[in-house]
Amino acid sequence: MVKINIRNLERNLLEASYMKDSRIEIKLSGDTRIGCKTNPLPLPSKEGTVNLNDIESLGTCFTYRIIEAGENLLVRYQEPSNVPFTVSKIVLKTFENQNFGWTVRKPTGQWSNAEFDDDY
């Protein structure tokens, strides 16, 4: 499951149900390939937490195994320039109830280390 914290939501959202070219990507440190990526993120109806927990929203991350990644987990948040909301935090929760999270400072397309933290 992926939890996304949404802030600064503009009220005049587009008619689409998702934000084109927005996604979360995950890979292991040292790997040249992207391990998995979500499908385009849904447009939220309100500020707060949005849960991505089905294959439709998680894309290839639905089956990606991060349980043994530890400190080797790299994440990247991509968004288009016209996104009508701010993503402030993203948490990856494994089926084994481990949490990896990171605070989104400014989406730059750069890979960041995810932090293992059960308190996310």
N, C-alpha and C positions, 0 to 999 in steps of 0.2 A: 504494500500500500504506500502511496505517496500522499503526504498532507502538504498543502500549500497555503500559506497565510497571505491573504489579499488585503491591501489597504488602498486608500485614495481612489476608490472606484468612481469613475465618471458615470453619471446617470443616463446619458444619451448613448447607450451601447449600440453597436451595429446589429443588424438583423441576424447575422450568423450565430450559430450555437457554439462556435469555437473561434479561437484567435489564430488565424493563419500564420505560419512560420514561427510559432511559439512552441518550445519543447524543453524537456529536461533530458540530458544525456549523461550516461554513467559509463565509466571504464575503470580498469585497474591501472595503477601507476606502472609505467614502463611498457604498456601495451599501445601499439600504434593504431589499433582499431577501436572504434566506439563499441563498447560492450552492449549497450542497449540505448534506446531512446523512446520517449513517450510519443504518442500521437499529439497533434496540436492541442493545446490546453483549452478547456472549456471556458467560455465567457461566464464569469460568476454573476449571480443575480444579487449578491449582497457582499459586503465586506466580512472578513472573518476567515475561517478555515474551509478549504475545499478539499474533499477527499477524492483521490483517484484510486479506485480499487477494483476496476474491472478491465478486461482485456481491451475493450474499446478505447479507454483512455490511457492505459498503461503501455499500449503498443508492445514492443519487444521486451520491455522491462517486466512484463507480467510473469515471465519465466526466468528472468535473469537472477542468478544466485549470488547474493552479496554477503552471505553469512560468514565466510572466511576471509573477506576482504581486509578487515581491520583497518590499519592506517594506510593501506594501499588504495583506498577507494577515492576516485576522482569524480567530480560532478561538474556539470556546466549547465547554466540556464541561458537559453536563447529566446530573444523576443524581438519582434519587429519594432520599428521606430514609433508606430502609431498605437501602441498598446494602451487601452483605456483604464489601466489599473496598475498598481505596484505590487510586486511580489516581494515580501520582506523576509520570509523564512520558508525553507523547504525541508521536510523530514521524510526519510525513507524508513519504512518499518518492515522488517522481515517477518516471515511467517513464524519464525522462532522468537518473535517479540524483542528483537534487538533494534535499536533506533540509531540511525545515522542522520545528522542534520547539519545544515549550514545556513548562515544568515546571508541573504542576497544584498550586497552593498550597492552594486550597479552592474547590470548585466553587460559584460564586456566580451563574452564569447571565450573567456579564458577558463581553463580548468582550475578548479579549487579542490583542496582536500576536504572531505566530509569528516566531521567529528563524530566519534562514537559517543553516545550519551543517552542513557536511559531516561533522562529527565526531559527530553525534547517532547 
